[in-house]
């Protein structure tokens, strides 16, 4: 299911072979390559019984924004849910300045902010599934996932967080606080989770998301899945269903920048942006019940630190549907062919951010 360009990048025995293609892929997915055609209408996503869902989120709250309804549906159908936070969301400089009242917060204050967001994540998961959602933290650097795809791939050259000053997780609840901030270890940690969880569905950030942490997380997740499935595994592991969610795109979703949250948005569906790249992907919409919508709203309400900074953005994701892109080998492979023009047309979202560090 994973295309050849990812297979070629996944040689764990030779990091030098990975750095160049990984960097090219990362640059590519930041490019403003778009179709002028409206995205295809989303088909209804149906959840089977006893699914095993793994949600990979760059920052606390992304899991609820992108897949809070899906989490509820899987649990309602007798399935199991595990949520993995790649970072603690401790790199949102403006929010920590606002929270502390200090123009240059200390590393300990950024860590305290991350701990606050982790407490909020635990509360949000209780809203979504009482005690049925397993929440895990990797604790990699917020706002620093991109370098792990190239310069900081090897453990000998770990990344150092620009806010906490750490080169490994400062959080005791991290799965392994001693893991260095390098790309090989991040992929290895995700691979370990995949082997343990054996998911039938993986919800991950879309590799074309405009936020660097989101698209880097998407790439790392695909690399880990490629390694997990393995083209020479015995017995061969069945590929999980890959559902990519989008959080960051220019001027999207409607209502994200309203002065105050717009209540009537919750009665509308969540449509992909009109200029979202129309690859040969399957656009899937999970239709939420009124109860699921209300529970998602309550879960996002648990993220008080983010409500203080961007309540309208969070509210804009509380709708009658959650929309995903079902990734296939063809889809991801076609993205790989677009590497050439990336540097010429890069365009990232520029808006206040609470899920991680502001977009550069």
Helices and strands as residue ranges (DSSP letters): H 4-9, H 15-29, E 43-44, E 52-57, H 62-76, E 80-87, H 93-100, H 107-129, E 133-140, G 146-149, G 155-157, H 183-197, E 201-205, H 212-229, E 241-245, G 263-267, E 282-287, H 290-301, H 304-315, E 321-326, H 329-336, G 339-341, H 342-345
